[in-house]
């Protein structure tokens, strides 16, 4: 059984133990995403913290919580959640792209590695994380090319 299959089974089991079906936990996550998109970050934070509490091994919930923390300016908390998500699922494009951006802002070149890993985990850009990483890498390449032409 793959790591993702184990994680999915674990998510189902823990969600059920807490009185939620996997589908109900997924619906809660969707509500959290909608709240975050509407700028209702505190409400989204509460939902995602609850999901993480219910299942600490849920990489997607940790990535979403990291995103909320990032939007709230809680950058250390965001980095911690992205790192936890990546430890559970090393191909988590949202966590990889967002952590990559935060690391680059701190002049940590490991951010480029995260962005590359995000594009490799989502080569078709089917997730927002994959598309964001590809866009950031493209912008960095254009800047590097422009600087090279100026010399």
N, C-alpha and C positions, 0 to 999 in steps of 0.2 A: 504494500500500500504506500502511495506517495506521501510526502510530507503534507501536501495540500489536502489530500484525502483524509489524513489523520486529523489535521486541523479542522476540517469541515465536520468530521464525526465528533470531535471534541466540542465544537461549537454547538452542534445539535444536542449532545448529551448535557452539557452545562446549561444551555437554554431551557431544556426540558426539566432539569432538576430545579431550576428557579421558577418553574411554572409557565415557561414560555415555549412555544414551538419554535422551530427554526424560522418558519415563515413569519411569526409574530416578531421575533427579534430583528429579522430583516426589515419588516415594516417600520419598526421603531427607528432603525438606522436611516431609512428613507425619510422619515419625518425629521430626523436630526439634520439631514442634508438640506432639506427644504427650508428649515429654520435658519440654518447657517447662510444659505443663499439669500434669504430675505433679510439678513443682517441681525437676526435675533440670536446673537451669539451666546448669550448667557443661557437661554433655554436649550440651545443645541449642546452646549457644554454639559449641562445636567444630564441630558439623554445619553450622550456618548460616554460620560464618566460612569453612568449606570451600566451601560453595555460592557464597558471594560471591567467594571467590578464583577458583573455577572459572569464574564468569560475573559479573563486576562490574556488568554491565548488567541484572541480574535485580532489578527493583524489589521484587517480593514477598519475595525472600530478604533484601534489605536491610531491608525493613520488619519482617520477622520477627526479624532480628538486632537491630534497634533495640529491639524489644519485650523481647528477652532482656536486652539491656544495661540497659534501663529497670528491669526487675525486679531486676537485680543492683545497682541504684543507680548505675550508670555513666551518668549523665544526659547529660553532654557527648557521649559516644560514641553514645548513643541519638539525640540531636538530629542528630548528623552523619549517621547512617544514615537517619533519617527524611527529612532534607533531600535526601540523595542519591536516595532512592527517589522522592521527589516530583519531582525534576529529571528523572528518567527516565520517570515516569508521573504527570502532574499530577492524575490522578483516582484515586490510590491511597488508598482510604478509611482503611485501618489506619494508614498513615504520617501522613496528614492529621489524624486524630482524636488519635493519640498525641502527635504534635508539638504539636498545638493545646493539649492538656492541659498538657504540659511548659512551653509558652510562657506559658500563663495562670498557672502556678505561679510564674513569674519576673516576673509583672506585665507581661508583654508582650502588648499588646492584639492583636497579630497572631495570637494563639492563637484568637481568635474567628473571624478570617478562615479559619483552617485548619479549624475545626469546621464553619463554613458550607460551605466547599468539600467537606468530607467528606460532608455531608448532600446536597449537590447532585450529587456523583458517585455516590451510592447513595440515591436518593430513596425507594426502597421498603424500606430497611433490611435488605437481603439479606445484608449482611456485618456482622461484629461491629464493625468500625470505623464503619460507617454508623449502626448502632444506638447505639453509645457516643457518637458526636458528637451525635446527636439528643437523647439523654438528658441530656448535659451542657448543651446549649443550652436544653433545657426547664427544667432546674434553675436555670440562670442567669436565665431569664425569670421564674420563680416568685420568686426572691430579689429581683429588681428590682421586681416588682409589690408584694411585701410591704413593701419599703422605701418605695415610693411611697405606699402606704396609711398608713404610719406618720407621714408628714409632714403 
